[in-house]
Amino acid sequence: MKFTKDMLIGDIIRKDPRTIEVLMYHGMGCVGCPASQMESLEEAAMVHGISLEGLMDALNELED
């Protein structure tokens, strides 16, 4: 499955719980906060000052 910048953080985590470790490694420590249910990957990366491209690459490297 490919993760896209438009996907909500909460949806990403529900689809593959392994993404929590990737998100936290990249500096997104609030994966369980209420905002994660309404915030896209792109928005969260911007808020946290994280490289969207690098984060998406890391998420999409997870094996099925």
All heavy atoms as a GROMACS GRO file, in nm:
protein
  487
    1MET      N    1   0.084  -0.118   0.000
    1MET     CA    2   0.000   0.000   0.000
    1MET      C    3   0.088   0.124   0.000
    1MET      O    4   0.185   0.132   0.074
    1MET     CB    5  -0.088  -0.002   0.123
    1MET     CG    6  -0.136   0.133   0.157
    1MET     SD    7  -0.239   0.145   0.297
    1MET     CE    8  -0.314   0.296   0.250
    2LYS      N    9   0.054   0.218  -0.080
    2LYS     CA   10   0.126   0.345  -0.084
    2LYS      C   11   0.058   0.446   0.008
    2LYS      O   12  -0.063   0.459   0.009
    2LYS     CB   13   0.126   0.401  -0.227
    2LYS     CG   14   0.224   0.332  -0.317
    2LYS     CD   15   0.362   0.383  -0.287
    2LYS     CE   16   0.458   0.346  -0.398
    2LYS     NZ   17   0.592   0.377  -0.362
    3PHE      N   18   0.141   0.514   0.084
    3PHE     CA   19   0.091   0.623   0.167
    3PHE      C   20   0.108   0.752   0.088
    3PHE      O   21   0.208   0.772   0.021
    3PHE     CB   22   0.167   0.630   0.299
    3PHE     CG   23   0.147   0.509   0.385
    3PHE    CD1   24   0.243   0.411   0.395
    3PHE    CD2   25   0.030   0.493   0.456
    3PHE    CE1   26   0.225   0.300   0.474
    3PHE    CE2   27   0.008   0.381   0.536
    3PHE     CZ   28   0.107   0.285   0.545
    4THR      N   29   0.008   0.839   0.096
    4THR     CA   30   0.013   0.965   0.022
    4THR      C   31   0.007   1.083   0.119
    4THR      O   32  -0.036   1.068   0.234
    4THR     CB   33  -0.105   0.976  -0.077
    4THR    OG1   34  -0.228   0.984  -0.003
    4THR    CG2   35  -0.110   0.857  -0.171
    5LYS      N   36   0.044   1.199   0.070
    5LYS     CA   37   0.048   1.319   0.155
    5LYS      C   38  -0.090   1.362   0.200
    5LYS      O   39  -0.104   1.433   0.300
    5LYS     CB   40   0.117   1.433   0.082
    5LYS     CG   41   0.042   1.483  -0.040
    5LYS     CD   42   0.116   1.595  -0.107
    5LYS     CE   43   0.038   1.651  -0.224
    5LYS     NZ   44   0.106   1.765  -0.284
    6ASP      N   45  -0.195   1.318   0.131
    6ASP     CA   46  -0.332   1.357   0.165
    6ASP      C   47  -0.396   1.269   0.272
    6ASP      O   48  -0.503   1.302   0.323
    6ASP     CB   49  -0.420   1.354   0.041
    6ASP     CG   50  -0.372   1.449  -0.067
    6ASP    OD1   51  -0.276   1.524  -0.044
    6ASP    OD2   52  -0.429   1.447  -0.176
    7MET      N   53  -0.332   1.157   0.303
    7MET     CA   54  -0.390   1.064   0.401
    7MET      C   55  -0.384   1.123   0.541
    7MET      O   56  -0.286   1.190   0.577
    7MET     CB   57  -0.317   0.930   0.398
    7MET     CG   58  -0.337   0.854   0.269
    7MET     SD   59  -0.247   0.698   0.267
    7MET     CE   60  -0.355   0.601   0.371
    8LEU      N   61  -0.486   1.097   0.620
    8LEU     CA   62  -0.489   1.142   0.758
    8LEU      C   63  -0.398   1.055   0.842
    8LEU      O   64  -0.389   0.933   0.819
    8LEU     CB   65  -0.631   1.137   0.815
    8LEU     CG   66  -0.735   1.223   0.743
    8LEU    CD1   67  -0.872   1.205   0.808
    8LEU    CD2   68  -0.695   1.369   0.743
    9ILE      N   69  -0.330   1.115   0.939
    9ILE     CA   70  -0.239   1.041   1.026
    9ILE      C   71  -0.312   0.924   1.093
    9ILE      O   72  -0.262   0.812   1.097
    9ILE     CB   73  -0.177   1.134   1.134
    9ILE    CG1   74  -0.096   1.245   1.069
    9ILE    CG2   75  -0.092   1.054   1.233
    9ILE    CD1   76   0.024   1.199   0.991
   10GLY      N   77  -0.430   0.948   1.143
   10GLY     CA   78  -0.507   0.842   1.208
   10GLY      C   79  -0.536   0.726   1.115
   10GLY      O   80  -0.529   0.610   1.155
   11ASP      N   81  -0.566   0.755   0.989
   11ASP     CA   82  -0.592   0.649   0.891
   11ASP      C   83  -0.465   0.570   0.861
   11ASP      O   84  -0.469   0.447   0.845
   11ASP     CB   85  -0.648   0.707   0.761
   11ASP     CG   86  -0.789   0.762   0.777
   11ASP    OD1   87  -0.857   0.726   0.875
   11ASP    OD2   88  -0.831   0.842   0.690
   12ILE      N   89  -0.353   0.641   0.852
   12ILE     CA   90  -0.225   0.574   0.825
   12ILE      C   91  -0.195   0.475   0.937
   12ILE      O   92  -0.158   0.360   0.911
   12ILE     CB   93  -0.113   0.679   0.812
   12ILE    CG1   94  -0.131   0.758   0.682
   12ILE    CG2   95   0.025   0.613   0.819
   12ILE    CD1   96  -0.039   0.879   0.670
   13ILE      N   97  -0.213   0.517   1.060
   13ILE     CA   98  -0.184   0.432   1.176
   13ILE      C   99  -0.279   0.312   1.179
   13ILE      O  100  -0.237   0.200   1.208
   13ILE     CB  101  -0.192   0.513   1.306
   13ILE    CG1  102  -0.078   0.614   1.309
   13ILE    CG2  103  -0.190   0.423   1.428
   13ILE    CD1  104  -0.090   0.719   1.418
   14ARG      N  105  -0.406   0.335   1.150
   14ARG     CA  106  -0.502   0.224   1.150
   14ARG      C  107  -0.470   0.122   1.040
   14ARG      O  108  -0.486   0.002   1.060
   14ARG     CB  109  -0.644   0.276   1.133
   14ARG     CG  110  -0.705   0.327   1.263
   14ARG     CD  111  -0.853   0.357   1.249
   14ARG     NE  112  -0.877   0.475   1.168
   14ARG     CZ  113  -0.864   0.601   1.210
   14ARG    NH1  114  -0.825   0.624   1.334
   14ARG    NH2  115  -0.888   0.702   1.131
   15LYS      N  116  -0.426   0.170   0.926
   15LYS     CA  117  -0.395   0.079   0.815
   15LYS      C  118  -0.270  -0.005   0.842
   15LYS      O  119  -0.262  -0.118   0.799
   15LYS     CB  120  -0.378   0.157   0.685
   15LYS     CG  121  -0.510   0.210   0.633
   15LYS     CD  122  -0.494   0.269   0.496
   15LYS     CE  123  -0.621   0.335   0.449
   15LYS     NZ  124  -0.731   0.249   0.426
   16ASP      N  125  -0.174   0.052   0.913
   16ASP     CA  126  -0.051  -0.021   0.943
   16ASP      C  127   0.010   0.035   1.071
   16ASP      O  128   0.079   0.138   1.068
   16ASP     CB  129   0.048  -0.010   0.827
   16ASP     CG  130   0.168  -0.100   0.844
   16ASP    OD1  131   0.196  -0.146   0.957
   16ASP    OD2  132   0.236  -0.125   0.743
   17PRO      N  133  -0.013  -0.030   1.184
   17PRO     CA  134   0.038   0.019   1.313
   17PRO      C  135   0.190   0.033   1.317
   17PRO      O  136   0.243   0.106   1.400
   17PRO     CB  137  -0.009  -0.085   1.414
   17PRO     CG  138  -0.129  -0.148   1.349
   17PRO     CD  139  -0.100  -0.147   1.202
   18ARG      N  140   0.262  -0.033   1.227
   18ARG     CA  141   0.408  -0.018   1.224
   18ARG      C  142   0.449   0.125   1.190
   18ARG      O  143   0.562   0.166   1.217
   18ARG     CB  144   0.470  -0.114   1.121
   18ARG     CG  145   0.447  -0.261   1.154
   18ARG     CD  146   0.502  -0.350   1.045
   18ARG     NE  147   0.437  -0.319   0.917
   18ARG     CZ  148   0.484  -0.356   0.799
   18ARG    NH1  149   0.595  -0.424   0.790
   18ARG    NH2  150   0.418  -0.325   0.689
   19THR      N  151   0.357   0.201   1.132
   19THR     CA  152   0.389   0.339   1.095
   19THR      C  153   0.412   0.427   1.218
   19THR      O  154   0.478   0.530   1.206
   19THR     CB  155   0.277   0.400   1.009
   19THR    OG1  156   0.153   0.397   1.082
   19THR    CG2  157   0.261   0.324   0.877
   20ILE      N  158   0.360   0.387   1.332
   20ILE     CA  159   0.380   0.467   1.455
   20ILE      C  160   0.529   0.485   1.482
   20ILE      O  161   0.576   0.596   1.509
   20ILE     CB  162   0.311   0.401   1.576
   20ILE    CG1  163   0.159   0.405   1.557
   20ILE    CG2  164   0.353   0.469   1.706
   20ILE    CD1  165   0.082   0.323   1.660
   21GLU      N  166   0.606   0.378   1.471
   21GLU     CA  167   0.749   0.384   1.496
   21GLU      C  168   0.819   0.477   1.397
   21GLU      O  169   0.905   0.557   1.433
   21GLU     CB  170   0.810   0.244   1.488
   21GLU     CG  171   0.955   0.240   1.529
   21GLU     CD  172   1.010   0.099   1.530
   21GLU    OE1  173   0.935   0.004   1.552
   21GLU    OE2  174   1.132   0.087   1.509
   22VAL      N  175   0.778   0.470   1.270
   22VAL     CA  176   0.837   0.555   1.166
   22VAL      C  177   0.804   0.702   1.194
   22VAL      O  178   0.892   0.788   1.188
   22VAL     CB  179   0.787   0.514   1.026
   22VAL    CG1  180   0.836   0.610   0.920
   22VAL    CG2  181   0.830   0.372   0.992
   23LEU      N  182   0.678   0.729   1.224
   23LEU     CA  183   0.636   0.867   1.251
   23LEU      C  184   0.711   0.924   1.371
   23LEU      O  185   0.761   1.037   1.366
   23LEU     CB  186   0.485   0.872   1.274
   23LEU     CG  187   0.399   0.841   1.151
   23LEU    CD1  188   0.254   0.817   1.193
   23LEU    CD2  189   0.409   0.949   1.046
   24MET      N  190   0.722   0.846   1.477
   24MET     CA  191   0.790   0.893   1.597
   24MET      C  192   0.939   0.912   1.572
   24MET      O  193   0.998   1.009   1.620
   24MET     CB  194   0.763   0.798   1.713
   24MET     CG  195   0.617   0.803   1.756
   24MET     SD  196   0.582   0.706   1.901
   24MET     CE  197   0.655   0.810   2.025
   25TYR      N  198   1.000   0.824   1.496
   25TYR     CA  199   1.142   0.836   1.464
   25TYR      C  200   1.170   0.968   1.391
   25TYR      O  201   1.273   1.030   1.411
   25TYR     CB  202   1.187   0.717   1.379
   25TYR     CG  203   1.330   0.728   1.332
   25TYR    CD1  204   1.434   0.692   1.416
   25TYR    CD2  205   1.359   0.775   1.204
   25TYR    CE1  206   1.567   0.704   1.375
   25TYR    CE2  207   1.491   0.787   1.162
   25TYR     CZ  208   1.594   0.752   1.246
   25TYR     OH  209   1.724   0.763   1.205
   26HIS      N  210   1.075   1.009   1.308
   26HIS     CA  211   1.093   1.132   1.230
   26HIS      C  212   1.050   1.257   1.306
   26HIS      O  213   1.046   1.365   1.248
   26HIS     CB  214   1.017   1.120   1.097
   26HIS     CG  215   1.090   1.034   0.999
   26HIS    ND1  216   1.177   1.084   0.907
   26HIS    CD2  217   1.090   0.901   0.981
   26HIS    CE1  218   1.228   0.985   0.835
   26HIS    NE2  219   1.176   0.873   0.879
   27GLY      N  220   1.014   1.243   1.433
   27GLY     CA  221   0.985   1.359   1.515
   27GLY      C  222   0.839   1.391   1.536
   27GLY      O  223   0.805   1.497   1.587
   28MET      N  224   0.753   1.299   1.499
   28MET     CA  225   0.610   1.320   1.515
   28MET      C  226   0.564   1.241   1.638
   28MET      O  227   0.505   1.134   1.626
   28MET     CB  228   0.536   1.275   1.389
   28MET     CG  229   0.404   1.342   1.370
   28MET     SD  230   0.334   1.304   1.210
   28MET     CE  231   0.448   1.385   1.099
   29GLY      N  232   0.594   1.294   1.755
   29GLY     CA  233   0.568   1.223   1.879
   29GLY      C  234   0.425   1.222   1.926
   29GLY      O  235   0.390   1.148   2.018
   30CYS      N  236   0.339   1.298   1.865
   30CYS     CA  237   0.200   1.306   1.913
   30CYS      C  238   0.106   1.225   1.823
   30CYS      O  239  -0.002   1.271   1.788
   30CYS     CB  240   0.156   1.452   1.921
   30CYS     SG  241   0.160   1.537   1.764
   31VAL      N  242   0.147   1.104   1.788
   31VAL     CA  243   0.065   1.023   1.697
   31VAL      C  244  -0.070   0.986   1.756
   31VAL      O  245  -0.163   0.954   1.682
   31VAL     CB  246   0.140   0.896   1.651
   31VAL    CG1  247   0.258   0.931   1.565
   31VAL    CG2  248   0.182   0.811   1.770
   32GLY      N  249  -0.084   0.993   1.887
   32GLY     CA  250  -0.212   0.959   1.950
   32GLY      C  251  -0.297   1.080   1.985
   32GLY      O  252  -0.405   1.064   2.042
   33CYS      N  253  -0.252   1.199   1.952
   33CYS     CA  254  -0.330   1.318   1.989
   33CYS      C  255  -0.454   1.332   1.901
   33CYS      O  256  -0.458   1.280   1.790
   33CYS     CB  257  -0.243   1.443   1.984
   33CYS     SG  258  -0.206   1.502   1.818
   34PRO      N  259  -0.555   1.400   1.948
   34PRO     CA  260  -0.679   1.415   1.871
   34PRO      C  261  -0.658   1.478   1.734
   34PRO      O  262  -0.729   1.444   1.639
   34PRO     CB  263  -0.765   1.506   1.960
   34PRO     CG  264  -0.715   1.484   2.098
   34PRO     CD  265  -0.567   1.458   2.082
   35ALA      N  266  -0.561   1.565   1.719
   35ALA     CA  267  -0.538   1.630   1.589
   35ALA      C  268  -0.499   1.528   1.483
   35ALA      O  269  -0.523   1.549   1.364
   35ALA     CB  270  -0.430   1.736   1.602
   36SER      N  271  -0.439   1.415   1.524
   36SER     CA  272  -0.395   1.315   1.426
   36SER      C  273  -0.513   1.255   1.350
   36SER      O  274  -0.494   1.199   1.242
   36SER     CB  275  -0.315   1.204   1.495
   36SER     OG  276  -0.399   1.122   1.575
   37GLN      N  277  -0.631   1.267   1.405
   37GLN     CA  278  -0.750   1.214   1.338
   37GLN      C  279  -0.799   1.304   1.225
   37GLN      O  280  -0.876   1.261   1.140
   37GLN     CB  281  -0.863   1.192   1.439
   37GLN     CG  282  -0.826   1.100   1.553
   37GLN     CD  283  -0.777   0.964   1.504
   37GLN    OE1  284  -0.840   0.898   1.424
   37GLN    NE2  285  -0.662   0.924   1.554
   38MET      N  286  -0.755   1.431   1.226
   38MET     CA  287  -0.804   1.527   1.127
   38MET      C  288  -0.692   1.589   1.044
   38MET      O  289  -0.717   1.670   0.957
   38MET     CB  290  -0.878   1.640   1.199
   38MET     CG  291  -0.991   1.595   1.287
   38MET     SD  292  -1.061   1.729   1.385
   38MET     CE  293  -0.924   1.771   1.492
   39GLU      N  294  -0.567   1.550   1.072
   39GLU     CA  295  -0.452   1.614   1.010
   39GLU      C  296  -0.391   1.522   0.904
   39GLU      O  297  -0.366   1.405   0.930
   39GLU     CB  298  -0.349   1.644   1.119
   39GLU     CG  299  -0.246   1.744   1.082
   39GLU     CD  300  -0.168   1.787   1.207
   39GLU    OE1  301  -0.121   1.702   1.283
   39GLU    OE2  302  -0.155   1.909   1.225
   40SER      N  303  -0.369   1.577   0.786
   40SER     CA  304  -0.307   1.497   0.679
   40SER      C  305  -0.157   1.482   0.707
   40SER      O  306  -0.099   1.557   0.786
   40SER     CB  307  -0.327   1.563   0.543
   40SER     OG  308  -0.248   1.680   0.533
   41LEU      N  309  -0.096   1.389   0.639
   41LEU     CA  310   0.047   1.368   0.652
   41LEU      C  311   0.122   1.496   0.614
   41LEU      O  312   0.216   1.537   0.682
   41LEU     CB  313   0.092   1.252   0.563
   41LEU     CG  314   0.236   1.208   0.574
   41LEU    CD1  315   0.270   1.167   0.716
   41LEU    CD2  316   0.263   1.094   0.478
   42GLU      N  317   0.078   1.561   0.508
   42GLU     CA  318   0.140   1.685   0.463
   42GLU      C  319   0.129   1.794   0.570
   42GLU      O  320   0.227   1.864   0.601
   42GLU     CB  321   0.077   1.732   0.333
   42GLU     CG  322   0.137   1.858   0.277
   42GLU     CD  323   0.079   1.896   0.142
   42GLU    OE1  324  -0.042   1.876   0.120
   42GLU    OE2  325   0.155   1.947   0.060
   43GLU      N  326   0.011   1.811   0.627
   43GLU     CA  327  -0.010   1.913   0.730
   43GLU      C  328   0.075   1.884   0.854
   43GLU      O  329   0.137   1.975   0.910
   43GLU     CB  330  -0.157   1.920   0.770
   43GLU     CG  331  -0.247   1.972   0.660
   43GLU     CD  332  -0.395   1.947   0.689
   43GLU    OE1  333  -0.430   1.852   0.761
   43GLU    OE2  334  -0.476   2.025   0.635
   44ALA      N  335   0.077   1.758   0.896
   44ALA     CA  336   0.153   1.721   1.015
   44ALA      C  337   0.302   1.743   0.993
   44ALA      O  338   0.371   1.792   1.083
   44ALA     CB  339   0.125   1.576   1.051
   45ALA      N  340   0.353   1.709   0.876
   45ALA     CA  341   0.495   1.729   0.847
   45ALA      C  342   0.528   1.878   0.854
   45ALA      O  343   0.631   1.917   0.910
   45ALA     CB  344   0.529   1.672   0.710
   46MET      N  345   0.440   1.960   0.800
   46MET     CA  346   0.463   2.104   0.800
   46MET      C  347   0.464   2.159   0.943
   46MET      O  348   0.553   2.235   0.981
   46MET     CB  349   0.356   2.175   0.717
   46MET     CG  350   0.377   2.324   0.705
   46MET     SD  351   0.257   2.406   0.600
   46MET     CE  352   0.105   2.376   0.689
   47VAL      N  353   0.366   2.118   1.024
   47VAL     CA  354   0.355   2.166   1.162
   47VAL      C  355   0.478   2.126   1.243
   47VAL      O  356   0.525   2.203   1.326
   47VAL     CB  357   0.225   2.112   1.227
   47VAL    CG1  358   0.226   2.130   1.377
   47VAL    CG2  359   0.103   2.178   1.166
   48HIS      N  360   0.528   2.006   1.219
   48HIS     CA  361   0.640   1.954   1.297
   48HIS      C  362   0.776   1.985   1.234
   48HIS      O  363   0.879   1.945   1.288
   48HIS     CB  364   0.625   1.803   1.317
   48HIS     CG  365   0.510   1.767   1.406
   48HIS    ND1  366   0.516   1.776   1.543
   48HIS    CD2  367   0.385   1.725   1.377
   48HIS    CE1  368   0.401   1.740   1.594
   48HIS    NE2  369   0.319   1.709   1.496
   49GLY      N  370   0.777   2.053   1.120
   49GLY     CA  371   0.903   2.087   1.055
   49GLY      C  372   0.979   1.966   1.003
   49GLY      O  373   1.101   1.961   1.009
   50ILE      N  374   0.904   1.870   0.952
   50ILE     CA  375   0.962   1.744   0.903
   50ILE      C  376   0.957   1.744   0.751
   50ILE      O  377   0.860   1.789   0.691
   50ILE     CB  378   0.881   1.624   0.958
   50ILE    CG1  379   0.886   1.624   1.111
   50ILE    CG2  380   0.931   1.493   0.902
   50ILE    CD1  381   0.786   1.529   1.175
   51SER      N  382   1.059   1.685   0.689
   51SER     CA  383   1.061   1.671   0.544
   51SER      C  384   0.951   1.575   0.501
   51SER      O  385   0.954   1.456   0.537
   51SER     CB  386   1.196   1.616   0.498
   51SER     OG  387   1.188   1.566   0.366
   52LEU      N  388   0.854   1.625   0.426
   52LEU     CA  389   0.743   1.541   0.380
   52LEU      C  390   0.794   1.429   0.292
   52LEU      O  391   0.755   1.313   0.306
   52LEU     CB  392   0.639   1.625   0.306
   52LEU     CG  393   0.523   1.548   0.243
   52LEU    CD1  394   0.443   1.473   0.350
   52LEU    CD2  395   0.433   1.642   0.166
   53GLU      N  396   0.885   1.462   0.201
   53GLU     CA  397   0.936   1.362   0.108
   53GLU      C  398   1.009   1.250   0.182
   53GLU      O  399   0.988   1.132   0.154
   53GLU     CB  400   1.029   1.428   0.007
   53GLU     CG  401   1.072   1.336  -0.104
   53GLU     CD  402   1.150   1.410  -0.211
   53GLU    OE1  403   1.103   1.515  -0.258
   53GLU    OE2  404   1.258   1.361  -0.245
   54GLY      N  405   1.092   1.286   0.277
   54GLY     CA  406   1.165   1.186   0.356
   54GLY      C  407   1.073   1.099   0.437
   54GLY      O  408   1.093   0.977   0.447
   55LEU      N  409   0.971   1.159   0.496
   55LEU     CA  410   0.874   1.085   0.576
   55LEU      C  411   0.795   0.988   0.488
   55LEU      O  412   0.776   0.872   0.523
   55LEU     CB  413   0.781   1.183   0.648
   55LEU     CG  414   0.676   1.124   0.740
   55LEU    CD1  415   0.739   1.034   0.845
   55LEU    CD2  416   0.596   1.235   0.805
   56MET      N  417   0.750   1.036   0.375
   56MET     CA  418   0.673   0.949   0.284
   56MET      C  419   0.759   0.833   0.234
   56MET      O  420   0.711   0.720   0.226
   56MET     CB  421   0.617   1.030   0.167
   56MET     CG  422   0.500   1.118   0.206
   56MET     SD  423   0.433   1.213   0.072
   56MET     CE  424   0.393   1.088  -0.047
   57ASP      N  425   0.885   0.860   0.203
   57ASP     CA  426   0.976   0.754   0.160
   57ASP      C  427   0.988   0.647   0.267
   57ASP      O  428   0.981   0.528   0.239
   57ASP     CB  429   1.114   0.810   0.125
   57ASP     CG  430   1.117   0.888  -0.006
   57ASP    OD1  431   1.020   0.879  -0.084
   57ASP    OD2  432   1.217   0.960  -0.026
   58ALA      N  433   1.007   0.691   0.392
   58ALA     CA  434   1.022   0.596   0.502
   58ALA      C  435   0.895   0.514   0.525
   58ALA      O  436   0.902   0.393   0.546
   58ALA     CB  437   1.059   0.671   0.631
   59LEU      N  438   0.780   0.579   0.518
   59LEU     CA  439   0.654   0.506   0.535
   59LEU      C  440   0.633   0.405   0.422
   59LEU      O  441   0.590   0.292   0.446
   59LEU     CB  442   0.536   0.604   0.540
   59LEU     CG  443   0.526   0.688   0.666
   59LEU    CD1  444   0.421   0.798   0.647
   59LEU    CD2  445   0.493   0.603   0.787
   60ASN      N  446   0.663   0.447   0.302
   60ASN     CA  447   0.640   0.360   0.188
   60ASN      C  448   0.743   0.249   0.173
   60ASN      O  449   0.727   0.159   0.091
   60ASN     CB  450   0.627   0.442   0.059
   60ASN     CG  451   0.493   0.513   0.053
   60ASN    OD1  452   0.390   0.456   0.081
   60ASN    ND2  453   0.495   0.640   0.018
   61GLU      N  454   0.849   0.254   0.254
   61GLU     CA  455   0.946   0.146   0.255
   61GLU      C  456   0.901   0.028   0.340
   61GLU      O  457   0.960  -0.079   0.333
   61GLU     CB  458   1.082   0.196   0.306
   61GLU     CG  459   1.156   0.279   0.203
   61GLU     CD  460   1.288   0.330   0.257
   61GLU    OE1  461   1.330   0.293   0.368
   61GLU    OE2  462   1.350   0.411   0.185
   62LEU      N  463   0.797   0.049   0.422
   62LEU     CA  464   0.746  -0.062   0.503
   62LEU      C  465   0.697  -0.172   0.410
   62LEU      O  466   0.626  -0.145   0.314
   62LEU     CB  467   0.632  -0.016   0.594
   62LEU     CG  468   0.670   0.078   0.707
   62LEU    CD1  469   0.545   0.128   0.778
   62LEU    CD2  470   0.762   0.009   0.806
   63GLU      N  471   0.733  -0.294   0.442
   63GLU     CA  472   0.689  -0.407   0.361
   63GLU      C  473   0.547  -0.445   0.398
   63GLU      O  474   0.505  -0.432   0.511
   63GLU     CB  475   0.782  -0.526   0.382
   63GLU     CG  476   0.924  -0.497   0.336
   63GLU     CD  477   1.014  -0.618   0.359
   63GLU    OE1  478   0.964  -0.729   0.373
   63GLU    OE2  479   1.135  -0.597   0.362
   64ASP      N  480   0.476  -0.497   0.302
   64ASP     CA  481   0.338  -0.544   0.326
   64ASP      C  482   0.338  -0.672   0.407
   64ASP      O  483   0.424  -0.749   0.408
   64ASP     CB  484   0.264  -0.568   0.195
   64ASP     CG  485   0.234  -0.436   0.125
   64ASP    OD1  486   0.210  -0.339   0.194
   64ASP    OD2  487   0.236  -0.436   0.001
   0.00000   0.00000   0.00000
